[in-house]
Each structure stands twice: as C-alpha cells, then as structure tokens.
Amino acid sequence: MVHTKPPRHAAPPPPRPITPTPPHHTPTHCSIKRVEAENFMTHQYIEFVPSSRVNLLLGANGSGKSSLVCALCLGLGGKTSDMERGKTLASFIQTGKHHAIIRITLAGRPTDGGDWTIRRDLHLRGGSLETAWAINEVAAREDDVLKLVRDEFHVQMDNLCMFLPQEKVGKFSCMNPPELLRETMRSVSRSLEVAYASILRLQSETVTQERELATKRAAFDIVRAELARLERDKDALEEFKRLETRKELLELARPEATYLAAEAEHERLQGVVAELQEEGKVWVRRGRGRGLGRRRR
C-alpha cells in the first residue's frame, strides 16, 4: 500500500500504529514493514506498507517508483554508488527543499523488543549537506546503523544478488559464475561467505604449494641427474687412480722383473753350458777309448 498525501504539519508526523496483518501474512524477521519519505526526490511525502511476501510496484514512467527504491537504499545505509543514480546526497532532496527525511521500519524478533525504525535526515545548509541518523527515534551514529542493518538484519545494499537497481542490471548480467556464487552466498549467510573465502584461500594455497612442489621436483631431478653424473665421474676417477697405482707398481717392479728374467736366462744358459760340457766330456772319453784300443792292436 502506497500513500502519497503530504503531511498536514511541517513537523515530522508521530509514529503511527502499524495495522496487524492476517496470521498467514505475519512479517518475518528482517521484513520491511514500512517505508516513509518526505521531500525526497519527486515526492513531498510517500508511505509504502509492503506485505510480508513478494511485492510489485507498478506505475507509469516518472511516477516515483525509483524514488522509493532510492529511499530504501539510502535509508538502510546504502551509498549513491550502490544505485549509480545521483552523484551527491543533496541531489535526492526535493527541488526547492532543504530537508529530507527517510524512515524505514523493519520487523525484529519479539525477544529483542520488536520492530526497529531507522531514520535518516538530510539537511542542506549553506551548500553543504549534513546527515543525521536515529534508531527508534534515538540519535545514533552511522556506524551503529550499519552494524544493525548488516549484523542484525543481514542487509547488503552493495550486493547485487540482494539489491538490484535498474541502473545496475547490465553489471549484474556481466557477472561471471564465481562472482554470482560468491554474492549469492554472501546474501544467504555470513558464515557461508567466510567458509567460501576460506575454501578459496585453501585452494589458492594448494595451487601455490603445487607450483612450489613442481619447482622443487624439477630442481630435485636436476640435482639427481647431476649426482648420477658425479657418481659416474667418481667411479671413472677411482678406476683411473687404480690403474695409475698399478702402473706405478709395475714401474717399480720392472727392474726386479728384468733382473729375475736375466737370472733365469743366466741359469738356463748355465744349464746349457753344463750340458755341453757333459757332452764334451763324453766325447773326450770316447775319443780316448778309441785311441787305447788302436795301440793295443
């Protein structure tokens, strides 16, 4: 339900009682129960009371549908960049006015005291803009509002899977599957987002470690090949040293071998000489024997 009648008094109207909805339409925690705006964009005053289910806002061009969406974004702590509409907050104040008000009522848990109403005032003074926040009509800091919106109601105006203004439909269509998955999980649960970030970090660390492992394996293969080459060189060097030692020993043993060979030859020759001498004695004896026999005759 949308009301666009201007307030009868200049002062902000007092909070109005919210008409209870039927039991099967009871607003759940975090549901938007009311949106009000004064002197905001095209509206002097607008009030929107949505149902707890899907809401469709229909109207002709220029009827102020986008104004309501902008009020919803700025009233929940969003930025102009979240909508890509208007460069400054001052541009959202109705022309000719110097003060705009946004009120948004969100359904809270009964155990936490019921609903929460967030109010944002935009004051244009001397060319500068001042923003004032209030929670349940009690002045608050912007950080307190953002903490309430993000932590208690889990509202993310910078998440296109949760808040998609028409100016960013093109950007949303260009998101790749990983980005869509990340933003979807972020919109569902903070713990899911943290778990997904942890998985991505572990995957990144795994890829890095696999690369380091591949590099170390390649270095290990190089070292192993070099070690094998050094082992072959070591074996060849040891064989060379063994041969060198044998050569030196043979060189040292050469005179003795020559001496032994000469001695053996000398003994052999002595044996030959001895044999010849024996043969000579036999011949001599034979010759003498023949001579005596002739004399006797």
PyMOL commands that set and color helices and strands:
alter all, ss='L'
color gray80, all
select helices_A, chain A and resi 23-25+65-75+80-82+89-92+110-112+142-152+166-173+177-188+190-296
alter helices_A, ss='H'
color red, helices_A
select strands_A, chain A and resi 2-3+32-40+43-48+99-106+116-125+128-135+138-140
alter strands_A, ss='S'
color yellow, strands_A
deselect
rebuild
show_as cartoon
